[in-house]
C-alpha cells in the first residue's frame, strides 16, 4: 500500500513537470509569471533654480526633476522630507534665509537622494528700477524695446503676457515688438533687494 502512494505522487509530479515543459515550448508559461514595474537603478535627480547662494528678499526658487512625471517633496526647516511633508506644486517664495531640502519620487523608480540648497536673503538697498527704451503708447510699425538697469551687475527678468516676472522668468534680451503686448520687468542683483516691477504696454496697429 505504501509503495502505491509513493508511485501515485511520483506520477503526479511527473505530469506537472510535463505540463510546465509544454507551456514553456508554447510561450504560455510567461503568462504565469507575475509582471510589474522594476525600480530603475538610475534614480531621479532634483535640482534648484536658482542654485544656492545669497539673494535679495524675497527670492523665488524653483524645484526641477530630470524625470518627467516624478513628484517632488520638500521642507524649509532642514528636516529630511518624505511624502508626509509638502508636495511641490509651484515655485517657492522665500522671505527669509532658508535651507530647502527636497527629493523626487516616481512609481517604478527608486526615490532620489535628498538634496538641499541654502538661500541667504539680504535686506540691503533696493536695485534700481528697470528702464524701457520705448515709452507706453501706440505705434504703427515694428519696434525694438531695450531694457536697462542702473545697478551694477543686475540681471533683468521679464514677461510679455502681463504676468509678474520672477527669477524663473525669461532673462532680458532685446525684445522685438510686432504685436500689441504688455511687458513687465524686474531687476535682481547680489546683495540688493529686488527692484520694483516696471510695466510698459504697447499697442501696434
C-alpha positions as CSV (number, residue, x, y, z in Angstrom):
1,X,0.0,0.0,0.0
2,X,2.8,2.5,0.9
3,X,4.6,1.8,-2.4
4,X,1.3,2.6,-4.3
5,X,1.1,6.0,-2.6
6,X,4.7,6.9,-3.5
7,X,4.1,5.8,-7.0
8,X,1.0,7.9,-7.3
9,X,2.8,11.0,-6.0
10,X,5.7,10.5,-8.5
11,X,3.2,10.2,-11.3
12,X,1.5,13.5,-10.3
13,X,4.9,15.3,-10.0
14,X,5.9,14.0,-13.4
15,X,2.6,15.1,-15.0
16,X,3.0,18.6,-13.6
17,X,6.6,18.8,-14.9
18,X,5.5,17.7,-18.3
19,X,2.7,20.4,-18.3
20,X,5.2,23.2,-17.5
21,X,7.5,21.9,-20.2
22,X,4.7,22.1,-22.7
23,X,3.7,25.5,-21.6
24,X,7.3,26.7,-21.9
25,X,7.5,25.4,-25.5
26,X,4.4,27.3,-26.5
27,X,5.4,30.5,-24.7
28,X,2.4,30.4,-22.4
29,X,4.4,29.9,-19.2
30,X,5.3,33.6,-19.4
31,X,1.7,34.4,-18.6
32,X,2.1,32.6,-15.3
33,X,4.9,34.8,-14.1
34,X,3.9,38.0,-12.2
35,X,5.0,41.1,-14.0
36,X,5.2,44.8,-12.8
37,X,7.4,47.8,-12.8
38,X,11.0,47.2,-11.8
39,X,12.7,50.0,-10.0
40,X,15.3,51.8,-12.2
41,X,18.7,51.9,-10.7
42,X,19.1,55.5,-12.1
43,X,17.0,57.5,-9.6
44,X,15.5,60.9,-10.5
45,X,17.6,64.0,-9.6
46,X,16.2,67.1,-8.0
47,X,17.8,70.5,-8.9
48,X,17.3,74.0,-7.7
49,X,16.7,77.1,-9.8
50,X,18.5,79.4,-9.0
51,X,21.3,77.4,-7.2
52,X,22.0,78.1,-3.5
53,X,23.6,81.4,-2.7
54,X,22.9,84.9,-1.5
55,X,19.9,86.7,-2.9
56,X,17.7,89.7,-2.2
57,X,14.4,89.1,-0.5
58,X,12.0,87.8,-1.5
59,X,13.6,85.1,-3.6
60,X,11.7,82.7,-5.9
61,X,13.1,79.2,-6.0
62,X,12.0,76.5,-8.4
63,X,12.5,72.8,-7.9
64,X,13.1,70.7,-11.0
65,X,13.5,67.0,-11.7
66,X,15.1,65.3,-14.7
67,X,12.4,62.6,-14.8
68,X,9.1,63.7,-16.2
69,X,6.1,62.7,-14.0
70,X,8.1,62.5,-10.8
71,X,6.7,64.1,-7.6
72,X,8.9,66.3,-5.6
73,X,8.6,66.7,-1.8
74,X,10.3,69.4,0.2
75,X,10.8,71.1,3.5
76,X,12.1,74.5,4.5
77,X,13.1,73.7,8.1
78,X,16.1,71.4,7.5
79,X,14.1,68.3,8.2
80,X,14.7,65.5,5.7
81,X,11.5,65.4,3.7
82,X,9.2,62.4,3.0
83,X,5.7,62.0,1.4
84,X,4.0,63.3,4.6
85,X,5.7,66.7,4.1
86,X,4.9,69.2,1.3
87,X,4.3,68.3,-2.3
88,X,5.9,70.8,-4.6
89,X,3.4,72.3,-7.0
90,X,4.7,75.9,-7.6
91,X,7.9,77.9,-7.2
92,X,8.7,78.7,-3.6
93,X,8.8,82.3,-2.5
94,X,11.3,82.7,0.4
95,X,11.1,85.8,2.6
96,X,14.0,84.8,5.0
97,X,17.2,82.7,4.9
98,X,16.1,79.1,4.4
99,X,17.5,75.6,3.8
100,X,15.4,73.9,1.2
101,X,15.6,70.1,1.2
102,X,13.9,68.0,-1.5
103,X,13.7,64.6,-3.1
104,X,11.8,63.1,-6.1
105,X,9.6,60.0,-6.1
106,X,8.1,58.1,-9.1
107,X,6.3,54.8,-9.3
108,X,8.6,52.1,-10.7
109,X,11.7,54.1,-9.9
110,X,13.9,54.4,-6.8
111,X,13.5,57.5,-4.8
112,X,16.1,60.1,-5.5
113,X,18.7,61.1,-2.9
114,X,17.7,64.0,-0.7
115,X,19.4,67.2,-1.9
116,X,19.5,70.6,-0.3
117,X,20.3,74.3,-1.1
118,X,20.8,77.2,1.4
119,X,19.5,80.6,0.4
120,X,20.8,83.6,2.3
121,X,18.5,86.5,1.9
122,X,19.6,90.1,2.4
123,X,17.7,93.3,3.2
124,X,20.1,95.8,1.7
125,X,19.4,98.6,-0.7
126,X,16.9,98.0,-3.5
127,X,18.1,97.5,-7.0
128,X,17.3,100.3,-9.4
129,X,14.0,100.0,-11.4
130,X,14.4,98.8,-15.0
131,X,14.1,101.5,-17.7
132,X,12.4,100.9,-21.0
133,X,13.8,102.5,-24.1
134,X,10.3,102.8,-25.6
135,X,7.5,104.6,-23.6
136,X,4.0,103.3,-23.3
137,X,1.8,104.1,-26.3
138,X,0.5,103.2,-29.7
139,X,2.8,102.6,-32.7
140,X,2.1,101.7,-36.3
141,X,5.4,100.0,-37.0
142,X,7.6,97.1,-35.7
143,X,9.6,98.3,-32.7
144,X,12.6,97.0,-30.7
145,X,12.5,97.5,-26.9
146,X,15.6,97.7,-24.8
147,X,15.6,97.5,-21.0
148,X,18.4,98.7,-18.8
149,X,19.2,98.9,-15.0
150,X,21.5,101.3,-13.3
151,X,22.5,98.8,-10.6
152,X,25.9,97.2,-11.4
153,X,25.7,93.5,-12.1
154,X,21.9,93.4,-12.1
155,X,20.1,90.8,-14.1
156,X,16.8,91.8,-15.6
157,X,13.9,89.3,-16.0
158,X,10.7,90.0,-18.0
159,X,7.4,88.7,-19.1
160,X,5.3,89.6,-22.2
161,X,1.9,88.2,-21.1
162,X,1.2,90.7,-18.3
163,X,2.2,88.3,-15.5
164,X,4.6,89.4,-12.7
165,X,8.2,88.4,-13.5
166,X,10.4,86.5,-11.1
167,X,13.9,84.9,-11.3
168,X,12.2,82.0,-13.2
169,X,11.1,84.3,-16.0
170,X,12.9,84.9,-19.2
171,X,16.3,86.7,-18.9
172,X,16.3,90.0,-20.7
173,X,17.4,90.4,-24.3
174,X,16.3,93.0,-26.8
175,X,12.6,92.5,-27.5
176,X,11.1,92.7,-30.9
177,X,7.5,94.1,-30.6
178,X,5.4,93.5,-33.7
179,X,2.0,92.9,-32.0
180,X,0.3,94.5,-29.0
181,X,1.5,93.3,-25.6
182,X,2.3,94.2,-22.0
183,X,5.9,93.8,-20.9
184,X,6.8,93.7,-17.2
185,X,10.4,93.7,-16.0
186,X,12.2,93.3,-12.6
187,X,15.9,93.5,-11.7
188,X,17.9,91.3,-9.3
189,X,21.4,91.9,-8.1
190,X,23.5,90.1,-5.4
191,X,23.2,91.7,-2.0
192,X,20.5,94.0,-3.3
193,X,16.7,93.8,-2.7
194,X,14.7,93.1,-5.9
195,X,13.7,96.2,-7.8
196,X,10.1,97.3,-8.3
197,X,8.3,95.7,-11.2
198,X,8.1,98.2,-14.2
199,X,5.3,97.8,-16.8
200,X,5.0,99.0,-20.4
201,X,2.0,98.4,-22.7
202,X,2.4,98.8,-26.4
203,X,-0.4,98.8,-29.0
204,X,0.7,98.1,-32.5
205,X,-1.8,98.9,-35.3
